[in-house]
Amino acid sequence: MADKNEDRSTWASGGGLMIGIGVGFFFISTSIFFFIGSILAGLGVGLILTSFLSNSRNH
């Protein structure tokens, strides 16, 4: 069984990426660069959120 105290803050980076892809599908008909930009923005937000969540757990 998995340990109940697992740190799931790393899920934020994957979630941010999925949100970026979802938002990017709305912009894909406009330009492929908007699609790629939204993926990168979602990943960046997810990584920043992961950083904040892992720091709050350690303190």
Secondary structure, DSSP 8 states (H G I E B T S, - for coil): ---TT---TTHHHHHHHHHHHHHHHHHTTT-HHHHHHHHHHHHHHHHHHHHHHHHHHH-
